[in-house]
Amino acid sequence: MLKRISSEKLPQAVGSYSPATEVGNLIFTSGQLPINGKTNKIDFPDSIEEQTKQSMNNVKYILEDNKSSLENIVKTTVYLKNIKDFASFDQVYKSYFTGSFPSRTAFEVGELPMGALIEIEVVAQKIG
């Protein structure tokens, strides 16, 4: 069964999409921009580190509010405005995991909505 899911901690969507979709025991998130759910803004427009934290926190909110966790991520896709930010992004990203890391793809894109430097989407397994 297919189910559209979200989290009350997320910002308003910047387009016509659901924050995530649950199918069977998998959760597929939409790309999570570094938008603060309280302000609906990108709080640190020039910091890849802070934007990575916010995007990862948004992913975490979706998963934890829907019977999963960061440790249950199967695959991550990362869109970077500038591939030269990869090392800085990776330093923050790896701090969200203990033990092994999920499969991941990262690449540079021309532009991201709202002038973001990063967007992160994941596929995760539900717990129980």
Beta strands, then each sheet from edge to edge (+ up, - down):
strand 1: 2-5
strand 2: 20-23
strand 3: 26-29
strand 4: 73-80
strand 5: 103-108
strand 6: 118-125
sheet 1: 1+ 2- 3+ 6- 4+ 5+
end
